[in-house]
């Protein structure tokens, strides 16, 4: 039986933690035919491969340095109905000294505008707020990324500032305390009914 931390289940999605051997193989040999051989889902959109490698270049060195951090990292976003990977999602690191944890995600171009990003974020945040040491949820996004700006506005996070990301340029910073997120969940919060 799988460890509950390895699989987060939402209404339509399964968020599968990528185990370290699979993560390393994906980074070093994305065309390896054995890559998903033991999985019951496929990767028709070639997520996290070649030009879509996303966070691999940052997360793989972190995992090689300390394998215990992998629990916070990359998960396949799998649409349960088709057993197809539609994206990936990952925290950037374990919670920092102040308890802040930041998240990022990507949805395959062909799968966008179906609410998968919103649903995956809600699943990840619902899991992480139960983990020790997590106090603040953070989401950063370019103001010009209108779909992602729309997603974060649904959740009611507070805009707390800006930062200059060396790769993505200027980004807006949004945060919510774990206590506020849990209160929203208790009060029936879902990303679809909060505006």
C-alpha positions as CSV (number, residue, x, y, z in Angstrom):
1,X,0.0,0.0,0.0
2,X,1.3,3.5,-0.9
3,X,2.2,6.0,1.7
4,X,-0.6,8.7,1.9
5,X,2.0,11.4,1.4
6,X,2.9,9.9,-2.0
7,X,-0.6,10.3,-3.5
8,X,-2.9,13.3,-3.0
9,X,-6.4,12.7,-4.4
10,X,-8.7,15.5,-5.5
11,X,-12.1,15.4,-7.2
12,X,-10.7,14.6,-10.6
13,X,-6.9,14.4,-10.1
14,X,-4.3,12.2,-8.6
15,X,-1.1,14.0,-7.6
16,X,1.6,11.4,-7.6
17,X,4.9,12.1,-5.9
18,X,7.7,11.3,-8.3
19,X,10.0,8.8,-6.5
20,X,13.7,9.7,-6.6
21,X,14.8,7.0,-9.1
22,X,12.1,8.1,-11.5
23,X,13.0,11.8,-10.9
24,X,16.7,11.2,-11.7
25,X,15.8,9.1,-14.8
26,X,13.4,11.8,-16.0
27,X,16.1,14.4,-15.6
28,X,19.0,12.4,-17.1
29,X,17.2,10.3,-19.7
30,X,13.7,11.6,-20.5
31,X,13.4,9.3,-23.5
32,X,14.0,6.1,-21.6
33,X,11.2,3.7,-22.5
34,X,11.2,2.3,-18.9
35,X,10.4,5.7,-17.4
36,X,6.7,5.1,-16.6
37,X,6.7,1.4,-17.2
38,X,5.5,0.5,-13.7
39,X,2.9,3.3,-13.6
40,X,-0.8,3.0,-14.5
41,X,-0.8,6.4,-16.3
42,X,0.8,7.8,-19.4
43,X,2.5,11.1,-20.4
44,X,1.1,12.0,-23.9
45,X,1.9,15.7,-23.5
46,X,5.6,14.9,-22.6
47,X,5.4,16.9,-19.4
48,X,8.8,17.4,-17.7
49,X,10.7,16.2,-20.7
50,X,13.1,18.1,-23.0
51,X,11.8,21.7,-23.5
52,X,9.1,21.1,-20.8
53,X,11.6,20.0,-18.1
54,X,10.2,22.7,-15.8
55,X,11.6,22.5,-12.2
56,X,13.8,19.4,-12.7
57,X,17.0,21.5,-13.0
58,X,16.4,22.9,-9.5
59,X,14.8,20.0,-7.7
60,X,17.2,17.2,-8.8
61,X,20.3,18.9,-7.2
62,X,18.3,19.5,-4.0
63,X,17.2,15.8,-3.9
64,X,20.7,14.6,-4.6
65,X,22.0,16.7,-1.7
66,X,19.3,15.6,0.7
67,X,16.9,12.8,-0.5
68,X,14.6,13.5,2.5
69,X,13.4,16.8,0.8
70,X,11.8,14.9,-2.1
71,X,8.5,14.6,-0.2
72,X,8.0,18.4,-0.9
73,X,8.8,18.2,-4.5
74,X,7.5,17.3,-7.9
75,X,4.2,15.5,-8.4
76,X,2.6,14.3,-11.6
77,X,-0.9,15.8,-12.1
78,X,-2.8,12.9,-13.5
79,X,-6.4,13.1,-14.8
80,X,-8.0,10.1,-13.2
81,X,-10.6,9.7,-16.0
82,X,-8.0,9.2,-18.7
83,X,-5.0,8.1,-16.6
84,X,-3.0,10.8,-18.5
85,X,-0.5,13.3,-17.0
86,X,-1.8,16.8,-17.6
87,X,0.9,18.7,-15.7
88,X,3.1,18.8,-12.7
89,X,3.2,20.7,-9.4
90,X,5.9,21.2,-6.8
91,X,6.9,23.1,-3.7
92,X,10.1,25.0,-4.2
93,X,11.7,23.7,-1.0
94,X,10.7,22.5,2.4
95,X,9.3,25.2,4.7
96,X,11.8,27.8,5.5
97,X,12.7,29.0,9.1
98,X,9.6,31.2,9.2
99,X,7.4,28.3,8.1
100,X,6.8,29.7,4.6
101,X,6.4,27.3,1.7
102,X,6.1,28.4,-2.0
103,X,4.5,26.4,-4.8
104,X,4.7,26.3,-8.6
105,X,2.9,24.3,-11.2
106,X,2.5,23.8,-14.9
107,X,-0.4,22.5,-17.0
108,X,0.1,21.0,-20.5
109,X,-0.9,23.5,-23.1
110,X,-3.6,21.2,-24.5
111,X,-5.1,20.7,-21.0
112,X,-5.4,24.3,-19.9
113,X,-8.7,26.1,-19.0
114,X,-10.2,23.0,-17.4
115,X,-9.6,24.0,-13.8
116,X,-6.7,21.5,-13.3
117,X,-4.3,24.1,-11.9
118,X,-6.8,25.3,-9.4
119,X,-7.7,21.8,-8.3
120,X,-4.1,20.7,-8.0
121,X,-3.2,23.8,-5.9
122,X,-6.1,23.1,-3.6
123,X,-5.0,19.5,-3.2
124,X,-1.4,20.4,-2.5
125,X,-2.2,23.1,0.0
126,X,-4.8,21.0,1.7
127,X,-2.1,18.4,2.3
128,X,0.8,20.7,3.2
129,X,-1.2,22.6,5.9
130,X,-1.2,19.4,7.9
131,X,2.6,19.1,7.8
132,X,4.7,20.2,10.8
133,X,6.5,23.5,10.4
134,X,4.3,25.0,7.7
135,X,2.8,28.4,8.6
136,X,2.6,30.4,5.4
137,X,1.5,29.5,1.9
138,X,3.2,31.5,-0.9
139,X,2.4,31.8,-4.5
140,X,4.4,34.0,-6.9
141,X,3.4,34.9,-10.4
142,X,4.1,37.5,-13.1
143,X,1.4,40.1,-13.3
144,X,1.3,39.5,-17.0
145,X,0.3,35.8,-16.5
146,X,-3.4,36.5,-16.4
147,X,-4.6,32.9,-16.0
148,X,-2.4,32.4,-12.9
149,X,-3.4,35.8,-11.5
150,X,-7.0,34.7,-11.9
151,X,-6.4,31.4,-10.1
152,X,-4.8,33.1,-7.1
153,X,-7.5,35.7,-6.9
154,X,-10.0,32.8,-6.5
155,X,-8.2,31.6,-3.3
156,X,-8.2,35.0,-1.6
157,X,-4.5,35.2,-0.9
158,X,-3.1,38.6,0.2
159,X,-0.8,40.5,-2.1
160,X,2.3,41.1,0.1
161,X,4.9,42.5,-2.4
162,X,7.0,41.9,-5.4
163,X,10.2,40.2,-6.2
164,X,12.6,40.0,-9.2
165,X,13.0,36.4,-10.2
166,X,16.2,35.8,-12.2
167,X,14.4,33.6,-14.7
168,X,10.9,34.9,-14.8
169,X,11.5,38.6,-14.2
170,X,9.2,40.7,-11.9
171,X,6.7,38.6,-9.9
172,X,3.9,39.4,-7.6
173,X,4.0,37.7,-4.2
174,X,0.8,36.4,-2.6
175,X,0.5,34.7,0.8
176,X,-2.0,33.2,3.2
177,X,-1.5,31.8,6.7
178,X,-2.1,28.2,7.3
179,X,-4.6,29.2,10.0
180,X,-6.6,31.3,7.5
181,X,-6.4,28.5,4.8
182,X,-7.7,25.9,7.3
183,X,-10.5,28.2,8.4
184,X,-11.5,28.6,4.8
185,X,-11.5,24.9,4.4
186,X,-13.6,24.4,7.5
187,X,-16.1,27.0,6.3
188,X,-16.6,25.1,3.0
189,X,-14.0,26.9,1.0
190,X,-13.3,25.5,-2.4
191,X,-11.5,27.4,-5.2
192,X,-14.7,27.3,-7.2
193,X,-17.0,29.1,-4.7
194,X,-14.6,31.8,-3.3
195,X,-14.2,35.0,-5.1
